[in-house]
Each structure stands twice: as C-alpha cells, then as structure tokens.
Amino acid sequence: MIQESEIEAGIIRLAGARGADASICPSDVARALATEWRCLLGPVRRVAARLAAEGQIDVLRKGKPIDPAALRGVVRLRIRRAGQA
C-alpha cells in the first residue's frame, strides 16, 4: 500500500524536476510509484488538491491555475513559483 507521504514526495519530486515553467500529469506520479498505477489516480489527485491548498503546487486546467476544490477532469500539476501566492 502506497502511503500519502510517498505520493506527496512523488508529486513534489516530479513537479520540482520539471520546474515552474512545465507541468506533470497526475498519472506520471502514479506510474512512478507503482506498476499497477491506475488505482493510485484518486489518491494522487487528493494529495495534489491538498498540496495546492497549502500553496506548494498549482493545479492547472488548460494551462491556468484552478481552485483545488474544483479538481475534476483533466488537470496538470506544476510546482509553485517562488514568491507566488
């Protein structure tokens, strides 16, 4: 069983490696954590919503940040730029 802390670390690591000018798909994180990754998509999205609410990442739809409470459908994840609120 993958722990929430492992998912959080995976999101931060992969998004951080891409930088603030690029984004990752939630499935990128799930695939990095497990061979049978599809069952992790829900947990990855929940952790991403929390990290976005905490200001660590942005959740993007069509390249624009969205409210993490509205995390539905196709989204991308991006590390938050330094100094961005």
PELIN-V541378 format. One line per field, one symbol per residue. phi: phi as a letter, one per 40 degrees, with the letter a starting at -180 (. if undefined). burial: # if it has 9 or more other C-alpha atoms within 8 Angstrom, else .. A space follows every 50 residues. Layout:
BEGIN
phi->???
burial->???
END
This chain:
BEGIN
phi->.ccdcccdccccccccccgcbbbbcdcccdcccacccdccccdccccccc ccccgcbbbbbfgbcbcdcccagcbbbbcccdgcc
burial->......##.###.###.###..#####.###.#...#...#.###.#### ##..#######....#.#..#...######.....
END
